Amino acid sequence: MTSLTEIAKRFPTLDRSLMERRLGRPGPNPRVIIDTDTANEIDDQYALAWALLSPERLRLEGVTAVPFSFAHHRDQLIRSVEIMRSGGPKDSGEEEFMGGLGGWAQRIIDTGRKAEDVRFVSAEEGAELSYQEIQRIFDKCGVDASGKVFRGAPGYLQDYDTPISTPSTDFIIEEARKRADGPVYILAMGALTNIASALLIAPDIIDNIVVVWTASFPSYAPFNNQPSLNLVQDRLASQLLFECGVPHVYLPGYHVGAQLKISYPEMESFVKGKGAIGDYLWHLYTHNPLHEMFAITDPKTKTWVIWDIINVAWLFDDAYVSTHLTTSPILDDALYWKADPDRHFMLEAYDLDRDSIFEDLYKTLNRAPD
């Protein structure tokens, strides 16, 4: 089995000037692929709709479907409920085992449910659900999806010697090799399986793509990255992104993207009734599948983070997402960051203008077709 260090040597090293150009602001009407686990919850749908309703701001080449699954939480959740029912963690070992699942476990208990009854889709099911949901968003936005939507990986990387070849990887490679058309920006809103597989199959594309990925904690944070769904589902793909030297815009979810919260009254005032897509986004907000899975009650009193619009916001306006140039960290096997000032560059977000981002999204929805 080939190690990550050995795999990284197969990629060409980009010179400093090319890396800095790739990490600079996109030019007008940039080429874009959106790589998304759209059916996972409700945020990808907002991001995709914003992009589809903004053809004057980007050239959307296509959308690739990403697998998703929360099934890796099943055993931990069941045991966490047992711990909470017995009065909470008794020692540091139990507390560490529970990780961040204590609140979820307690809500399961409070609502009279059993952890064993929580249904988790498989990664393969998630990939197909995402594929279907992408097409649904195209339809709600009044945009033809023909030749634009591609099925992705039915699971995650098991090793670096076996990339998963799919219509999505073929499409990413094909678009990346169109060098005369300029770089393609891949707005990555889920696990990185499709992108990592494309890179493993065709390392030569590294010089003509920019991966714009949202996940986890800032690279300078001391925390374990286990809570990040986008990162933890496919650990090998996540590690490859930071190791292979591909131009990469990293948009941390926690502390940065987490500011992108929207409330029930805002949804009612600015999204509901804004064409077919506005009504669908309202439906998703009021019938959020994660409310059921996470046993969340009284949703009217709670906000929801629309994480993935940060990718589109970064692309659209440099005032929306504040970034700084830094070096790519090492993501170790325990999922902690390790800084190394001698590594290749990446661009990382550290803040955003929440109100301006949502105001732009609302204005865009105002022109949505019925």
C-alpha positions as CSV (number, residue, x, y, z in Angstrom):
1,M,0.0,0.0,0.0
2,T,1.5,3.3,-1.1
3,S,1.9,5.9,1.7
4,L,0.7,9.5,1.5
5,T,4.4,10.7,1.4
6,E,5.1,8.5,-1.6
7,I,1.9,9.5,-3.3
8,A,2.7,13.2,-2.9
9,K,6.0,12.7,-4.8
10,R,4.0,11.8,-7.9
11,F,2.6,15.4,-8.2
12,P,4.5,18.1,-10.0
13,T,5.7,21.0,-7.8
14,L,4.2,24.3,-8.8
15,D,6.6,27.3,-8.8
16,R,5.9,30.1,-6.4
17,S,4.6,32.6,-9.1
18,L,2.1,30.1,-10.5
19,M,0.8,29.2,-7.0
20,E,0.4,32.8,-6.1
21,R,-1.5,33.5,-9.3
22,R,-3.8,30.5,-8.7
23,L,-4.5,31.7,-5.1
24,G,-5.2,35.3,-6.2
25,R,-8.6,36.6,-7.1
26,P,-10.4,34.8,-9.9
27,G,-10.8,36.7,-13.1
28,P,-14.1,37.7,-14.6
29,N,-16.6,34.9,-15.3
30,P,-14.3,32.1,-13.9
31,R,-14.9,28.5,-14.9
32,V,-16.4,26.6,-12.0
33,I,-17.3,23.0,-11.0
34,I,-19.4,22.6,-7.8
35,D,-18.7,19.3,-6.0
36,T,-21.5,18.8,-3.5
37,D,-23.3,16.4,-1.1
38,T,-26.5,18.3,-1.8
39,A,-28.9,16.0,-0.1
40,N,-26.9,15.8,3.2
41,E,-28.8,18.7,4.8
42,I,-30.0,22.1,3.4
43,D,-27.0,24.4,3.0
44,D,-25.7,23.1,-0.4
45,Q,-29.0,23.8,-2.0
46,Y,-28.7,27.5,-1.1
47,A,-25.1,27.6,-2.5
48,L,-26.1,25.8,-5.7
49,A,-29.1,28.0,-6.2
50,W,-27.1,31.2,-5.7
51,A,-24.6,30.0,-8.4
52,L,-27.3,28.9,-10.8
53,L,-29.1,32.2,-10.6
54,S,-25.9,34.2,-11.2
55,P,-24.7,33.2,-14.7
56,E,-23.2,36.7,-15.2
57,R,-20.8,36.0,-12.4
58,L,-19.4,32.6,-13.2
59,R,-19.3,30.0,-15.9
60,L,-20.7,26.9,-14.3
61,E,-19.3,23.9,-16.2
62,G,-21.0,21.3,-14.2
63,V,-22.0,19.9,-10.8
64,T,-20.6,16.6,-9.4
65,A,-22.4,14.6,-6.7
66,V,-20.5,13.6,-3.5
67,P,-21.2,10.7,-1.2
68,F,-22.3,11.4,2.4
69,S,-23.2,9.4,5.5
70,F,-23.3,10.0,9.2
71,A,-23.1,6.2,9.8
72,H,-19.7,6.6,11.4
73,H,-21.5,8.0,14.4
74,R,-23.8,5.1,15.0
75,D,-21.8,3.0,17.5
76,Q,-20.6,6.2,19.3
77,L,-24.1,7.6,19.5
78,I,-25.5,4.4,20.9
79,R,-22.8,4.2,23.6
80,S,-23.2,7.9,24.4
81,V,-26.9,7.5,25.1
82,E,-26.1,4.6,27.4
83,I,-23.5,6.8,29.2
84,M,-26.0,9.7,29.5
85,R,-28.8,7.5,30.8
86,S,-26.5,6.3,33.5
87,G,-25.9,9.8,34.7
88,G,-23.2,11.1,32.3
89,P,-19.5,10.3,31.8
90,K,-17.9,8.9,34.9
91,D,-14.3,9.5,33.9
92,S,-12.1,11.1,31.3
93,G,-12.2,8.0,29.1
94,E,-16.0,8.1,28.7
95,E,-15.9,11.8,28.2
96,E,-13.3,11.5,25.5
97,F,-15.2,8.6,23.9
98,M,-18.4,10.7,23.6
99,G,-16.6,13.6,21.9
100,G,-19.2,16.1,20.9
101,L,-22.1,13.8,20.9
102,G,-23.4,14.5,24.5
103,G,-25.9,17.0,23.4
104,W,-27.3,14.8,20.6
105,A,-27.4,11.8,23.0
106,Q,-29.3,13.9,25.6
107,R,-31.9,15.1,23.0
108,I,-32.4,11.4,22.0
109,I,-33.3,10.7,25.6
110,D,-35.4,13.8,26.1
111,T,-37.5,13.0,23.1
112,G,-38.1,9.4,24.2
113,R,-36.3,7.9,21.3
114,K,-33.7,5.1,21.0
115,A,-30.3,5.7,19.4
116,E,-30.7,2.3,17.6
117,D,-33.7,3.7,15.7
118,V,-31.8,6.6,14.2
119,R,-31.5,5.9,10.4
120,F,-28.3,6.6,8.7
121,V,-28.0,6.4,4.9
122,S,-25.0,4.7,3.4
123,A,-22.4,6.6,1.5
124,E,-23.7,5.0,-1.7
125,E,-27.2,6.1,-0.9
126,G,-26.0,9.6,-0.1
127,A,-24.2,9.9,-3.4
128,E,-27.4,9.0,-5.3
129,L,-29.6,11.2,-3.2
130,S,-27.2,14.1,-3.9
131,Y,-27.3,13.4,-7.6
132,Q,-31.1,13.6,-7.6
133,E,-31.2,16.7,-5.4
134,I,-28.8,18.5,-7.7
135,Q,-31.1,18.0,-10.6
136,R,-34.0,19.1,-8.4
137,I,-32.3,22.4,-7.7
138,F,-31.6,23.0,-11.4
139,D,-35.3,22.5,-12.1
140,K,-36.4,24.8,-9.3
141,C,-34.1,27.5,-10.6
142,G,-35.4,27.1,-14.2
143,V,-32.0,25.9,-15.5
144,D,-31.5,23.0,-17.9
145,A,-29.4,20.3,-16.2
146,S,-28.7,18.4,-19.4
147,G,-25.0,17.4,-19.5
148,K,-24.3,19.4,-16.4
149,V,-24.8,16.9,-13.5
150,F,-22.5,13.9,-12.9
151,R,-22.7,10.9,-10.6
152,G,-19.8,10.7,-8.1
153,A,-18.1,8.1,-5.9
154,P,-20.4,5.6,-4.1
155,G,-18.0,5.4,-1.2
156,Y,-14.7,6.7,0.1
157,L,-11.1,6.1,-0.6
158,Q,-9.7,2.9,1.0
159,D,-6.1,3.5,-0.1
160,Y,-4.2,5.8,-2.4
161,D,-3.6,3.0,-4.9
162,T,-7.3,2.7,-5.8
163,P,-8.9,6.0,-6.8
164,I,-12.6,5.7,-7.6
165,S,-13.2,6.4,-11.2
166,T,-16.7,7.9,-11.9
167,P,-18.4,10.2,-14.3
168,S,-17.5,13.0,-11.9
169,T,-13.7,12.2,-11.9
170,D,-13.8,12.0,-15.7
171,F,-15.5,15.4,-15.9
172,I,-13.1,17.1,-13.5
173,I,-10.1,15.8,-15.4
174,E,-11.5,16.8,-18.8
175,E,-12.3,20.3,-17.6
176,A,-8.9,20.7,-15.9
177,R,-7.1,19.8,-19.0
178,K,-8.7,22.6,-21.0
179,R,-5.7,24.8,-20.2
180,A,-6.5,27.4,-22.9
181,D,-9.7,28.3,-21.0
182,G,-7.9,29.2,-17.8
183,P,-8.1,27.4,-14.4
184,V,-11.2,25.7,-13.1
185,Y,-12.3,26.5,-9.6
186,I,-13.8,23.5,-7.8
187,L,-16.2,24.6,-5.1
188,A,-15.9,21.6,-2.8
189,M,-18.8,21.3,-0.3
190,G,-18.5,17.8,1.0
191,A,-16.1,14.9,1.3
192,L,-13.2,15.2,-1.2
193,T,-13.5,11.8,-2.7
194,N,-14.2,12.9,-6.3
195,I,-11.5,15.5,-6.3
196,A,-8.9,13.3,-4.7
197,S,-9.7,10.5,-7.1
198,A,-9.3,12.8,-10.1
199,L,-5.9,14.0,-8.7
200,L,-4.7,10.5,-8.1
201,I,-5.8,9.4,-11.6
202,A,-4.3,12.5,-13.3
203,P,-1.7,14.3,-11.2
204,D,-1.0,16.6,-14.2
205,I,-4.2,18.6,-13.6
206,I,-2.7,20.1,-10.4
207,D,-1.6,23.2,-12.3
208,N,-5.0,24.1,-13.7
209,I,-7.4,23.7,-10.8
210,V,-8.1,25.6,-7.6
211,V,-9.9,23.6,-4.9
212,V,-12.1,25.8,-2.7
213,W,-13.0,23.7,0.2
214,T,-15.0,24.3,3.4
215,A,-14.5,22.1,6.4
216,S,-13.4,21.9,10.1
217,F,-11.3,24.2,12.2
218,P,-8.8,26.9,11.2
219,S,-5.3,25.4,10.5
220,Y,-3.9,27.2,13.5
221,A,-6.5,25.8,15.9
222,P,-5.3,23.2,18.5
223,F,-8.5,21.1,18.2
224,N,-9.1,17.7,16.8
225,N,-10.9,17.9,13.4
226,Q,-13.0,14.8,14.1
227,P,-16.3,16.9,14.4
228,S,-16.1,18.0,10.7
229,L,-18.3,15.8,8.5
230,N,-16.6,17.0,5.3
231,L,-13.2,16.1,6.6
232,V,-13.8,13.0,8.6
233,Q,-15.8,11.0,6.1
234,D,-12.9,10.5,3.8
235,R,-9.7,11.0,5.8
236,L,-7.4,9.9,3.1
237,A,-8.8,12.4,0.6
238,S,-8.7,15.1,3.2
239,Q,-5.0,14.4,3.9
240,L,-4.2,14.3,0.2
241,L,-5.6,17.8,-0.3
242,F,-3.1,19.3,2.1
243,E,-0.2,17.2,1.0
244,C,-0.2,17.1,-2.8
245,G,0.5,20.8,-3.5
246,V,-2.7,21.6,-5.4
247,P,-3.7,25.3,-5.1
248,H,-6.2,25.4,-2.3
249,V,-8.5,27.9,-0.7
250,Y,-9.4,26.6,2.7
251,L,-12.6,28.0,4.2
252,P,-12.9,26.7,7.8
253,G,-16.4,25.8,8.9
254,Y,-16.0,26.3,12.6
255,H,-15.6,29.9,13.7
256,V,-15.7,31.3,10.1
257,G,-18.5,29.5,8.0
258,A,-20.4,29.0,11.3
259,Q,-21.3,32.7,11.2
260,L,-23.6,32.1,8.3
261,K,-26.7,31.5,10.4
262,I,-30.2,32.2,9.2
263,S,-33.3,32.4,11.3
264,Y,-37.0,31.5,10.7
265,P,-38.1,35.1,10.5
266,E,-35.5,35.9,7.9
267,M,-36.5,32.8,5.8
268,E,-40.1,33.9,6.0
269,S,-39.3,37.5,4.9
270,F,-36.6,37.1,2.3
271,V,-36.7,33.5,0.9
272,K,-40.2,32.2,1.1
273,G,-42.1,33.1,-2.1
274,K,-39.1,34.0,-4.1
275,G,-40.0,31.8,-7.0
276,A,-40.0,28.0,-7.1
277,I,-36.5,27.8,-5.6
278,G,-37.4,30.2,-2.8
279,D,-40.4,28.1,-1.8
280,Y,-38.3,25.0,-2.0
281,L,-35.6,26.4,0.3
282,W,-38.3,27.5,2.7
283,H,-39.7,23.9,2.6
284,L,-36.2,22.5,3.4
285,Y,-35.7,24.9,6.2
286,T,-39.1,24.0,7.8
287,H,-38.6,20.3,7.1
288,N,-34.9,20.0,7.8
289,P,-33.9,16.3,7.7
290,L,-31.2,16.9,10.3
291,H,-33.8,18.1,12.8
292,E,-35.3,14.6,12.8
293,M,-31.9,12.8,12.9
294,F,-30.4,15.1,15.6
295,A,-33.7,15.1,17.6
296,I,-34.0,19.0,17.4
297,T,-37.3,20.4,18.6
298,D,-38.8,23.9,18.4
299,P,-37.1,24.8,15.2
300,K,-38.8,28.2,14.9
301,T,-36.7,29.4,17.9
302,K,-33.4,28.2,16.4
303,T,-31.1,29.4,13.6
304,W,-29.5,27.1,11.1
305,V,-26.0,27.5,9.6
306,I,-26.0,27.7,5.8
307,W,-22.3,26.6,5.8
308,D,-21.6,26.1,2.1
309,I,-22.6,29.5,0.7
310,I,-19.1,30.5,1.9
311,N,-17.7,28.9,-1.2
312,V,-19.8,31.0,-3.5
313,A,-19.4,34.1,-1.4
314,W,-15.6,33.8,-1.7
315,L,-15.8,33.5,-5.5
316,F,-18.2,36.4,-5.9
317,D,-16.6,39.2,-3.9
318,D,-13.3,39.6,-2.2
319,A,-15.0,41.8,0.5
320,Y,-17.2,38.9,1.6
321,V,-14.6,36.5,2.9
322,S,-11.4,37.7,4.6
323,T,-8.3,35.5,3.8
324,H,-4.6,35.3,4.4
325,L,-1.8,33.5,2.6
326,T,-0.3,30.8,4.8
327,T,1.4,27.4,4.4
328,S,-0.5,24.2,4.0
329,P,-0.6,22.3,7.4
330,I,0.0,18.6,7.8
331,L,-3.2,16.8,8.8
332,D,-2.0,13.9,10.9
333,D,-3.6,10.5,11.3
334,A,-5.2,11.6,14.6
335,L,-6.8,14.5,12.6
336,Y,-4.8,17.3,14.3
337,W,-3.1,20.1,12.4
338,K,0.7,20.4,12.4
339,A,2.1,23.6,11.1
340,D,5.2,23.7,8.9
341,P,6.4,27.1,7.6
342,D,8.4,25.4,4.8
343,R,5.5,23.8,3.0
344,H,3.6,25.1,0.0
345,F,1.2,28.0,0.2
346,M,-2.6,27.9,0.6
347,L,-5.1,30.7,1.1
348,E,-7.2,30.5,4.3
349,A,-10.3,32.4,5.4
350,Y,-10.3,33.9,8.9
351,D,-13.5,36.0,8.9
352,L,-16.5,36.9,6.7
353,D,-19.1,39.6,6.3
354,R,-22.3,37.7,7.2
355,D,-24.8,40.4,6.4
356,S,-23.4,41.3,3.0
357,I,-23.4,37.7,2.0
358,F,-27.0,37.1,2.9
359,E,-28.1,40.4,1.4
360,D,-26.5,39.4,-1.9
361,L,-28.2,36.0,-1.8
362,Y,-31.6,37.6,-1.1
363,K,-31.2,40.0,-4.0
364,T,-30.3,37.1,-6.3
365,L,-33.4,35.2,-5.1
366,N,-35.6,38.2,-6.0
367,R,-35.0,37.4,-9.7
368,A,-35.7,33.7,-9.4
369,P,-38.3,32.4,-11.9
370,D,-41.7,31.2,-10.8
